[in-house]
Amino acid sequence: MRWIILALLSLPVGAAEIPFGAHATLRGTGNGKPAPEFVWFKDGVEVFRGANFVIPSATQTDAATYVCRGSNGIGPGAASTPLVVVVAQAPVITSAFPNITIAKQSTHTLSVTAYGPAMTYQWKKGGRIIAGQALPTYTITKAKPPDAGVYECEVSNAWGTVAAKATVTVK
């Protein structure tokens, strides 16, 4: 006789949001005669053999689709509903543009480097949004005195917003 029941008990079936740095346990459970063995897959690649797959400290590399398959060697076995894991993390700026003086009529690119899931960028000058600027870079072309000011790049996602600011002087 064969029966197998799989369930992901510690996280909701379908999707789960794990805070960055948090510990999470994905549990596969099942019954059968003989007792089932479990295998965990991350984005289709086997990552663990056993009932409980542990993410000790969640990072963006843990964001994936997980499936637990159980088999007791009799028949094809069973698989859990795929669980999509999202690691919830506000953006982090790793490098940003410095205060700078640029020459009139020169071209200069301001840039921000950040990491985190699903980020958007918004540039501002003097606190006002620069329309159409949604990339991690902003280029000042043929600089003129009115281009001088405080520039800011806001980096956002569903979990937060961070910003970098610097003063641009045109001489």
C-alpha positions, 0 to 999 in steps of 0.5 A: 500500500502507498500513500504520501501527503506533502505540506509546507507547514512553516510558510504559506503555500504559494508564496512567502515573504522572508525578511532579509537576514531571517531564519526560515524552515520549509517543512515537507511532511508525509506519511506512507509505508514505507516512510517517504524520503524528501528532496527539496528543489530550488528553481528546479535544481536539487538542493537538499535531501530531508524533510526540513530545508533551512534557510539560516539567514535569508539573502537575495540568493534565497529568493526562488521557487521551491518544491518538495518531492516525496517518495517511498519508492513505490510509484511516482511519489508526490510533490508540494505546490511550488512555493515562491520565496521573496526575500523582503529587503529595502534597497541598499546604496553601495556607491553614490555620486560625490559633490562635484564641480564640473566645467561649463559646457562639459558632460558629466554622469551622476550614478548610484549603485544599489542592491535589493529586489524590484528597485525603482529610481527617481532623480530630483534636483533641489527637491523637485522630481526630474521628469523621465529620469528613472535609471541609476544614472543621470547625465548633465549635458553641456553644463550651464550655471542653472544645472548647479544644485543639490541632486538626489537619487531615491531608490525604492522598492516595496520594503523601503526607500533610500536616497543619495544626495550631492551638490553639483557646482558648474564653473 
